[in-house]
């Protein structure tokens, strides 16, 4: 059996796939902002979605890029919990 790899590449970049990925990422970002610990508010305000494209698909990444984001994430797991909430994970 031979797979038509170009079919899967087109599927991974299709408007429906991009919309589904974007929607889930935006949901996760909203949950992450709603559940973010707040000291100065910089961490919460820095949570956003970045879109990336690979050869085979479009990827949405939920990012917090405040100066203390790594520390906050390591202590709370806020972004991981938000992603799990929308993906049906733990």
Order of alpha helices (4+ residues) and beta strands (2+ residues): alpha-alpha-alpha-beta-beta-alpha-alpha
